[in-house]
Amino acid sequence: MAIFIKRGISAKEQDNSELRRTVEGIISDVKARGDLAVRELSARFDNWSPPSFRLSAAEIDAIVSKVPPQTLDDIKFAQAQVRNFATHQRAALQDIEVETLPGVRLGHKNIPVQSIGCYVPGGRYPMVASAHMSIVTARVAGVERIIACTPPIDGGPPAETVAAMALGGADEIHILGGVQAVAAMALGTESIAAVDMLVGPGNAYVAEAKRQLYGRVGIDLFAGPTEVLVIADDSADVEMVAVDLLGQAEHGPTSPAVLVTTSRALAEALPAEIERRLKILPTADVAGVSWHDYGEIILVDSLEEAVREGDRIAAEHVEILTREPRYFLERLRNYGSLFLGPETNVSYGDKVIGTNHTLPTLGAARYTGGLWVGKFLKTVTYQECTAEASVLVGEYCSRLCAIERFWGHKEQADLRLRRYGGQNVGLGAKPEDQGSGT
């Protein structure tokens, strides 16, 4: 039986009604007034109103030239890892065509989304890595047009983020943040052509904007606060557990960080170790609030129970710090990304190792995975029949449509039966002749 040594607040219970109304108002304003609204909102929220939000090629070159060579090399390395893994994933997605009955050919094709808008967050944490995850992956998928938006930092374009966007292959780079950026990309304005899909993380307002715009455009995920779950046994190092929990808790004051362990000694030692680490962590003002309010320590009797708790929590990131990490690879079902053993960690996945860091939160791992090359592809089907096959399928279709009283559907089948099978069926046929050949 699971025992809560420390219990936290549920992130799912937050009241976001005021946030929803605010976002709805901004989206309506952008829809009604286009660029004028975007400019006013950018000036209000970011104190940013340049002659053009879109960077020219010359401006991009000038900004990238200011980035230290080592940083550019690091960005290129990270993007190479993301590109490599995405390329292998794309190769696994094959078009198919099969003959299911004599003369009936069915198939599917994987067609890239035509245009996407990538949001790369700024603020306290300019998430350069988000440019890799969205832009690079979309380019591997074959997306034709990629727009990227990021907010200004300290009154100007964030150089490292712009470099990552440019090196990743963005077709347009706009220094524009918040709901106004997401709305402009989704709805279109006089200066920004609308996209088909929005991707990328952001704060609660950006996440809510994507939720409200979903349907008009596609999105990658409904995003909530970053989450981490560490599953550990008595072989785990309490310092490593504390470091890895706080490493995600620093994302924001509502980011859940949870330990599930079979070791009472580890469970009881963790709170003191967390407090020790918080005294030296530069982001303790955020991570400390997150841990104290949303952190949890759960003691379980066995690895089997740890699996059940892990699947119940369905966390975005799950680290396995046990003697046999692959035990959980074989048994866990609900997670965004799994980190096996002490040699890897969530930070590797977030920044550089090659798997995508845009992942399901708030329990969504129960029914979906994260952003990957397949999210940018539409798997669409097609059919083709010979005349003989059309008659075979049409006879079944005609009778099934009659059961449902879809007479227009039935006539579609009957027309083929008359034309290709010579049968006296359909709207103009006598009831006693229905289904007979001529």
Helices and strands as residue ranges (DSSP letters): E 3-6, G 11-13, H 17-33, H 35-46, H 57-65, H 69-91, E 96-101, E 104-112, E 115-119, H 129-131, I 132-136, H 137-141, E 145-150, H 159-168, E 172-175, H 178-187, E 197-199, H 204-213, E 218-219, E 228-232, H 238-249, E 257-261, H 264-278, H 284-294, E 296-299, H 303-313, E 317-321, H 326-331, E 337-340, H 346-351, G 364-366, G 373-376, E 377-385, H 387-404, H 407-421, G 431-433
